[in-house]
Every structure is written in C-alpha cells, then in structure tokens.
Amino acid sequence: MSGRRSDRTSLDAAFVRRQFPALDNGWAFFENAGGSYVPQTVIDRTVAYMTETQVQPGASFGPSAEAEARMAAGQRLIAELINAEPDEIVVGPSTTTNTYFLGQAIRPWLKPGDEVIVTNIDHEANQGAWRRLAEVGATIKEWRINLDTFDLEIEALEKLLTDRTKLVCFTHCSNITGSLNDVARITKIAHAAGALVCVDGVAFAPHRAIDVKALDVDFYFFSPYKVFGPHLGVMYGKREHLLRAQGQNHFFFQKTDIPRKIPAGYPNHELSAALVGVGDYFDALHRRHFVAPENRFQKRAKRVFGLITDYEGAIGTKFMDFLRAEPKIRVIGRPTGDAKKRATTFSFTVKGRASAEIPPLLERGKIGLRNGDFYAVRLMDALGLERSDGVIRASMVHYTSNDDVERLIRGLEKAI
Ligand SMILES: Cc1ncc(COP(=O)(O)O)c(C=O)c1O
C-alpha cells in the first residue's frame, strides 16, 4: 500500500516507463502508431498461456478448460474496455482481416445502386473492404478532406448522403494527420439518413477511452498491438447487425453463433489470452494514481486515459511548437497540440528534401521514426506526394518521455 490519501493529478511518467521492458533499449521511439511496445504484464500473460495451457481450448480436461477460460477473459476485457458485450466482439488477426471479413459478411445487405461512402484519408483497411462492395453493384462515393485544413468536413458528408446511402466508413483519428473526428455527431447524421457506420479506431484507441454505446456506432475496429497489447485486431458490431450478417466460418455455425460465425477460424490462442495483460497494465496505472477502487474496468481505464490525455497534450504541444517554428517544415494536419483536436501522431514534409532522407539521419542518434504512405495511399495522392516517399511521421504515446521529445527535436534540427 502506498498510504496515499489523495489521487495523483498527473501521469507518473517514470512509473509508466518502468512497465515497458523494451524502453531500456536506448532508442527514442517514434513509430508507436505502427505498433506499440508492450508492458511486462502482456508478456507474462503470453508466457503463462504458452507454459501452462498450450493445448486446444474447449475440452473439459484441466488445461484445455483453462485455455478456453483465458481466451474468453481476453474477449471480455476488450468488451469491458469499450463498453460492449463479449458476443459483440470479434477477435481476429488484424483490423485489415476484420474489415475484409465484415465486407464479405454484409454483401447480401446491398442491392445494385445502393451507396457506400468512404473517405480519402483513411488507412486502406477502412477503405478497400468497402470499396470492393462495388462488385455487388454498390456505388462508391468519396468523402474527401479539405486540402487546406486536412479535415473531413461534415458539410461535405451531408452533400453526399442520399436515401440510398447504406454505409458511411470513416476514421476516428487519422494515422497521418492525427486529427480527431466527432464520431458521435457523424454517426447521428449517418443514422438520420438511414445509413450504418464503420469506424476505424485504430489510431484513436492508444490515446483515448472508447465507449461504443455512447458513440452509437454500428461497427468499430481497433488493433490491440497498437494499444500496448498483442498483435491482434478487434471488431465491435452491434449484436443486431452481427446476427444479420452472413458468417464466413464453417457452414455448421448457426446464424446466432456470434461472434464465432463471423471470421473464418479461431483467433490466435495465446495472444487472445494475453489481452488480459493490457487490463492488468491499466489496473496498475489506476492503482498508482487513484485512491478509491472502482468496480468497472471501463471506468478505471477511462480515468487513466484522462491522465494520458493531459500528458500527451503537453508533449504534443511541445513538439508542435517546434514544428511550427521551423520554416522548412510543412505540417500535414492541424497545427495544434491541443489534445481535444488531435492525437500525438504528427506528420510533416521538409521543403527541398525527400522524406526518405530524414529518418536515417536520426537513426544515428538512436531515434526511430519512419517515412512513407502508411497505407493511406489515397491521401498521399490527394496531397500530391509520391506514395513511397510520403510523409515523415513521428508518433508518440504516453510512455514517450519529455527527454525523447527533446532528442527528436534536436535530431530534426540537425537533420534539417
Ligand atoms: C488507422 C489505421 N487503420 C487500420 C490499420 C490496419 O491495422 P492492422 O495492421 O491491424 O490491419 C492501421 C495500421 O497501421 C492504421 O494505422
């Protein structure tokens, strides 16, 4: 027991960093939007599963029953994290795989001439699966960003919606610009037009709490391997939609067998079980910062995300101040560090230089970041950037230290 009588009001950054063994490697790491480090708790859960229960789950003998229970606990953890029910959560290998399966599963819902709206800012995982619905006769419409502000504007969406619109697919947070979108408002507008929404929360989930019920979304995706967890993707679908969807699993799965009927095959066993380690980590943070216990995991995580938001706002503002003051840098995104408007995912180009020139210069100082299209190729096209060169992206999460940010700034100053 710490013996504290009051809550900590800011994130204990040193405590956070102690939970992540990979942070000892000496690198200032800025490719977090590609995939985050994992805390020891996730490693422990993986090792425990593989040591104690690496058998086919679901039989009645000891280790097999325990394996099944550990996988179910992972599923439950995700459901609690985003305020859903466990049978509304599909655990799969990745978000790309999950959108692909859903794209197949909803084909029977569409008639020729029905309309599907996708954006030109999303990662291809939340575009390609829906654009393929053209194969069953759907008309694909593109909700394009404003090239001056890099924003998806609601007025532009309203002009695209008709009584034939069946799906609106958009991102909660761009993996390039870091901009946050008002999902609840967009969902309300789409629903009023009679359409469902598919929301990509992959770039949002590491930074803020998610409540799918409050957002009222129909489908929501994120990838735990970017949220301090194992390499998996998870999909939320409202139960009524999952029941109606055409399962992609073996023929003998019943229409009511959700979520199992949706994807082909079982998710990775040990990694599904390791999802619980993400919960262990958030619980450790909750105990570290808050005195009063809280029964619901979703609320514990939400309070922790409150501290994370403030912390990220501070490091993000520091980095944005540098970007804005550097005349050779063009920021691709909102020019603010305000945590209400953006996540700490920053993309930029450097005047007169190829993006690919910059990361290797920083690597010499053990600063890891990357350039490219990050699979948002249609955004690169819209911006007139060569896809493979793309933008330079520096993405931070709550274990990114002030010192890391200072190293990055000094490294960029030198490189530029
Ligand atoms: C915003 C966004 N959406 C979707 C994906 C795809 O996720 P996955 O690798 O789980 O398929 C990514 C991966 O980088 C992403 O950044």
The ligand as a MOL file (V3000), in Angstrom:
LIG
                    3D

  0  0  0     0  0            999 V3000
M  V30 BEGIN CTAB
M  V30 COUNTS 16 16 0 0 0
M  V30 BEGIN ATOM
M  V30 1 C -5.5870 3.9340 -38.7980 0
M  V30 2 C -5.2750 2.5100 -39.1190 0
M  V30 3 N -6.2570 1.7140 -39.5130 0
M  V30 4 C -6.0530 0.4200 -39.8010 0
M  V30 5 C -4.8000 -0.1210 -39.7180 0
M  V30 6 C -4.6070 -1.5660 -40.0550 0
M  V30 7 O -4.4670 -2.3130 -38.9000 0
M  V30 8 P -3.9530 -3.8210 -38.9560 0
M  V30 9 O -2.4810 -3.7640 -39.1060 0
M  V30 10 O -4.4030 -4.3850 -37.6520 0
M  V30 11 O -4.5980 -4.4610 -40.1140 0
M  V30 12 C -3.7250 0.6660 -39.3280 0
M  V30 13 C -2.3670 0.1000 -39.2460 0
M  V30 14 O -1.3810 0.7810 -39.3100 0
M  V30 15 C -3.9740 2.0240 -39.0100 0
M  V30 16 O -2.9860 2.8340 -38.6270 0
M  V30 END ATOM
M  V30 BEGIN BOND
M  V30 1 1 1 2
M  V30 2 1 2 3
M  V30 3 2 2 15
M  V30 4 2 3 4
M  V30 5 1 4 5
M  V30 6 1 5 6
M  V30 7 2 5 12
M  V30 8 1 6 7
M  V30 9 1 7 8
M  V30 10 2 8 9
M  V30 11 1 8 10
M  V30 12 1 8 11
M  V30 13 1 12 13
M  V30 14 1 12 15
M  V30 15 2 13 14
M  V30 16 1 15 16
M  V30 END BOND
M  V30 END CTAB
M  END
